[in-house]
């Protein structure tokens, strides 16, 4: 089960995030999303748990709790919507 975790503190590491969720079951991955230019956390991440039941329990018990001085948001991650059309748009070099 893929879980979204939002409003993470800048001090939160992937190891600390993994440890938080490990109390509810087996964590496959824990990833904090970072800005590609600065390397700083964007304040959210994803945790993949091996069991849907364990993931649901973690969501129920961790959502709206304080972790590392921030009240975190925890819910089931939604699939990224696919965008359609318009990928090959070109501008005409014309003076007006």
Secondary structure, 3 states (H helix, E strand, C coil): CEEEEECCCCCCCHHHHHHHHHCCCCEEEEEEEECCCCCCEEEEEEEEECCHHHHHHHHHHHCCCEECCEECEEEECCCCCCCCCCCCCCCCCCCC
